[in-house]
């Protein structure tokens, strides 16, 4: 498994991954599918804040998207902004494997803890992150007026 930096020539792969989970899209943005323009705008918004975005590749197949921000300008913390596995590849261990890659990157960069947000209605997301040892620390309302539970993990 490896991380491939997101680029315009991989946009179709990203669209396939991001549009494979209509449940997640509905609870996050109130729609089943994203347009190419919306995905490009999301990528550009992340880049403007300094986010690093990758496609997750396993045996030549793209199975997910990972995006993180080393220093969120709003609070100074490292944030895992997106870890989405293609719907038909979920529950196959990819999330845990990618998280191990993420932990290695964070340890190399001497990051002691990171945060992420999960939409309140995303019960599968809450279960996954709690199983990975993340702890809920507060709730906030995001720019889309969605309640977000903020999780944090201390890295050893």
C-alpha positions in Angstrom: 0.0 0.0 0.0 1.3 3.5 -0.8 0.2 7.1 -0.9 0.2 8.8 -4.3 0.0 12.6 -4.2 -3.3 14.0 -5.4 -3.0 15.6 -8.9 -5.4 16.7 -11.6 -4.7 13.6 -13.7 -6.1 11.5 -10.8 -9.3 13.5 -10.4 -11.5 10.8 -12.0 -10.1 8.3 -9.4 -10.9 10.7 -6.6 -14.4 11.3 -7.9 -15.0 7.5 -8.0 -13.8 7.1 -4.4 -15.6 10.2 -3.0 -18.9 9.4 -4.8 -18.9 5.7 -3.8 -20.4 6.4 -0.4 -23.7 8.3 -0.7 -24.4 8.0 3.0 -21.3 9.9 3.9 -22.0 12.5 1.2 -25.5 13.0 2.4 -24.6 13.6 6.0 -21.6 15.8 5.2 -23.0 17.9 2.3 -26.6 16.9 1.9 -26.1 15.4 -1.5 -25.4 11.9 -2.9 -22.7 12.9 -5.4 -20.1 15.6 -5.9 -19.4 17.3 -9.2 -15.9 17.5 -10.5 -15.9 21.3 -9.8 -16.9 20.7 -6.2 -14.1 18.2 -5.7 -11.6 20.6 -7.3 -12.8 23.4 -5.1 -12.4 21.2 -2.0 -8.9 20.3 -3.0 -7.9 23.9 -3.7 -9.4 25.0 -0.4 -7.3 22.5 1.4 -4.2 23.5 -0.5 -4.7 27.1 0.4 -4.5 26.1 4.1 -1.4 23.9 3.5 -3.2 20.5 3.4 -1.4 17.5 1.9 -3.7 15.2 0.0 -3.0 11.6 -1.3 -4.8 8.8 -3.0 -4.3 5.4 -1.4 -3.1 2.8 -3.8 -3.0 -1.0 -3.1 -1.8 -3.4 -5.8 -2.3 -0.7 -8.5 -5.9 0.0 -7.4 -7.0 3.3 -5.9 -8.9 2.5 -2.7 -9.1 5.8 -0.8 -8.2 9.4 -0.2 -6.2 10.8 2.7 -5.8 14.5 3.5 -4.1 16.1 6.5 -3.1 19.5 7.6 0.2 19.8 9.6 -0.8 23.0 11.3 -4.4 24.2 11.3 -4.3 28.0 11.3 -7.4 28.1 13.5 -6.0 26.2 16.5 -2.3 25.2 15.7 -3.0 21.5 15.8 -2.3 18.8 13.2 -5.6 17.6 11.7 -6.5 14.5 9.8 -9.0 16.2 7.5 -10.2 13.2 5.4 -9.7 9.5 5.4 -12.2 8.0 3.0 -12.1 4.4 1.7 -14.0 3.5 -1.4 -17.4 2.0 -0.3 -16.8 -1.5 -1.8 -13.4 -1.6 -0.1 -14.6 -0.6 3.4 -14.4 -3.1 6.3 -11.3 -4.7 4.6 -8.7 -3.2 6.9 -7.6 -0.4 4.7 -8.6 2.3 7.2 -6.3 0.8 9.9 -3.5 0.3 7.4 -3.6 3.8 6.1 -3.8 5.1 9.7 -0.5 3.2 10.4 1.1 5.0 7.5 -0.3 8.3 8.8 1.1 7.6 12.3 4.5 6.9 10.7 4.5 10.2 8.9 3.4 12.0 12.0 6.2 10.4 14.1 8.8 11.3 11.4 7.6 14.9 11.6 7.6 14.8 15.5 3.9 15.4 15.9 2.7 14.4 19.4 -1.0 14.5 18.8 -3.5 15.2 16.1 -7.2 15.9 15.8 -10.0 15.1 13.4 -13.7 15.8 13.2 -16.6 13.4 12.7 -20.1 14.6 11.8 -22.4 13.8 14.7 -24.7 11.6 12.6 -21.8 9.5 11.3 -22.2 6.5 13.6 -19.9 4.2 11.6 -17.2 6.9 11.7 -17.5 7.3 15.5 -17.2 3.6 16.0 -14.1 3.4 13.7 -12.3 6.3 15.4 -13.1 5.1 18.9 -11.7 1.6 18.0 -8.5 3.3 16.8 -8.1 4.9 20.3 -9.2 8.5 19.5 -11.1 10.3 22.3 -13.9 12.8 21.8 -12.9 16.1 23.3 -15.6 18.6 22.2 -18.3 19.4 19.7 -18.4 22.3 17.3 -20.6 23.5 14.4 -18.8 23.7 11.0 -19.3 26.1 8.1 -22.1 23.8 6.7 -24.0 24.1 10.0 -23.2 20.5 10.9 -22.4 19.4 14.4 -18.9 17.9 14.5 -17.5 15.8 17.3 -13.7 16.6 17.6 -11.5 13.7 18.4 -7.9 13.7 19.5 -5.2 11.1 19.7 -1.9 11.3 21.6 0.9 9.6 19.6 3.7 7.8 21.5 
